[in-house]
Amino acid sequence: MYTQCPECLSVFSLDARTLAQAHGYVMCGHCSAGFDSLATLTEQLPPEPFRELPPNEPAFEPPHLDLVVYRPRSTEPEPTAAPTPEPEDFAGLSFAPALRNHAKRGRGAGHGLPSASC
């Protein structure tokens, strides 16, 4: 990438790391003027001869970025929906009547079962 000093019109090559460190503000190595390198930042130089790089139009709204290349995983657990209970299938069940044996429970005579006499 290239940028140009607005005072002496010197053109400088710079990389993304330098640009990020400076937040766009740099000092000219020729005349020591401080300037916003984003104002004339370009990927390619125009064909020679040129006097000045064309200025970049300032953005009134920040550009909306859509293409995500990396998103770190959150350290917080993601909310999970409660599991939906499966409908119960009772079609395969068979039912047997429950038989009560009163004699084994100590209820003895007079409670539904005759007592055996010998």
C-alpha positions as CSV (number, residue, x, y, z in Angstrom):
1,M,0.0,0.0,0.0
2,Y,1.1,3.6,-0.6
3,T,0.4,7.0,0.9
4,Q,1.6,10.5,0.2
5,C,2.7,13.3,2.4
6,P,0.4,16.4,1.7
7,E,3.3,18.8,2.5
8,C,6.2,17.6,0.3
9,L,4.3,15.1,-1.8
10,S,6.7,12.3,-1.0
11,V,5.2,8.8,-1.6
12,F,5.7,6.1,1.0
13,S,5.2,2.4,1.0
14,L,3.5,1.0,4.2
15,D,2.0,-2.3,5.3
16,A,-1.1,-3.1,7.3
17,R,0.9,-3.6,10.5
18,T,2.4,-0.1,10.4
19,L,-1.0,1.3,9.5
20,A,-2.7,-0.4,12.4
21,Q,0.0,0.6,14.9
22,A,-0.3,4.3,13.8
23,H,-4.1,4.2,13.6
24,G,-3.5,5.9,10.2
25,Y,-1.5,8.8,11.6
26,V,2.2,8.9,10.4
27,M,5.2,11.2,10.2
28,C,6.8,12.0,6.9
29,G,10.4,10.8,6.7
30,H,11.4,13.7,4.4
31,C,9.8,16.8,5.9
32,S,8.7,15.4,9.3
33,A,5.1,16.6,8.8
34,G,2.5,14.5,10.6
35,F,-0.5,13.4,8.4
36,D,-3.4,11.0,8.0
37,S,-2.1,8.3,5.8
38,L,-5.6,7.0,5.1
39,A,-6.4,10.2,3.2
40,T,-4.3,9.1,0.2
41,L,-3.9,5.3,0.9
42,T,-3.9,3.3,-2.3
43,E,-3.0,-0.3,-3.3
44,Q,-1.4,0.7,-6.6
45,L,0.4,3.8,-7.8
46,P,-1.0,5.5,-10.8
47,P,1.2,5.4,-14.0
48,E,4.0,7.9,-14.0
49,P,4.3,10.8,-14.3
50,F,2.0,11.8,-11.5
51,R,2.2,14.6,-9.0
52,E,-0.4,13.8,-6.4
53,L,-2.3,10.7,-5.4
54,P,-6.1,11.2,-5.5
55,P,-7.6,11.7,-2.1
56,N,-9.9,9.1,-0.7
57,E,-13.5,10.2,0.0
58,P,-14.2,10.2,3.7
59,A,-16.9,7.7,4.7
60,F,-19.9,9.2,6.4
61,E,-21.0,5.8,7.7
62,P,-18.6,3.0,8.5
63,P,-18.7,0.2,6.0
64,H,-20.7,-2.9,7.0
65,L,-18.6,-6.0,7.0
66,D,-20.4,-9.2,6.0
67,L,-17.7,-11.8,5.3
68,V,-16.6,-13.4,8.6
69,V,-13.4,-15.3,8.3
70,Y,-13.0,-16.3,12.0
71,R,-15.2,-16.1,15.1
72,P,-13.8,-17.3,18.4
73,R,-15.9,-19.6,20.5
74,S,-17.7,-18.0,23.4
75,T,-16.6,-19.0,26.9
76,E,-20.2,-18.8,28.1
77,P,-22.4,-21.8,27.6
78,E,-24.9,-21.4,24.8
79,P,-28.5,-21.4,25.8
80,T,-30.1,-24.7,25.0
81,A,-33.7,-25.4,24.5
82,A,-35.4,-27.8,26.8
83,P,-35.6,-31.2,25.2
84,T,-39.0,-32.0,23.7
85,P,-40.4,-35.1,25.3
86,E,-41.1,-37.9,22.8
87,P,-44.7,-38.9,22.7
88,E,-45.2,-42.1,24.7
89,D,-46.3,-45.2,22.7
90,F,-48.5,-47.5,24.8
91,A,-49.6,-49.7,21.9
92,G,-47.2,-52.5,22.7
93,L,-48.1,-52.8,26.4
94,S,-50.3,-55.5,27.8
95,F,-52.1,-55.3,31.1
96,A,-52.8,-58.1,33.5
97,P,-55.3,-57.8,36.4
98,A,-53.8,-57.5,39.8
99,L,-54.9,-60.3,42.1
100,R,-55.0,-59.8,45.8
101,N,-54.4,-62.6,48.2
102,H,-55.9,-61.5,51.5
103,A,-54.9,-64.7,53.3
104,K,-51.2,-64.0,52.9
105,R,-51.6,-60.5,54.4
106,G,-53.0,-61.9,57.6
107,R,-56.6,-60.8,57.2
108,G,-57.9,-64.3,57.9
109,A,-61.6,-65.4,58.1
110,G,-64.4,-63.1,57.6
111,H,-62.6,-60.9,55.1
112,G,-63.6,-62.5,51.8
113,L,-61.9,-65.9,52.0
114,P,-63.5,-68.9,53.8
115,S,-61.3,-70.5,56.4
116,A,-60.5,-74.2,55.9
117,S,-61.8,-76.5,58.6
118,C,-60.5,-80.0,59.2
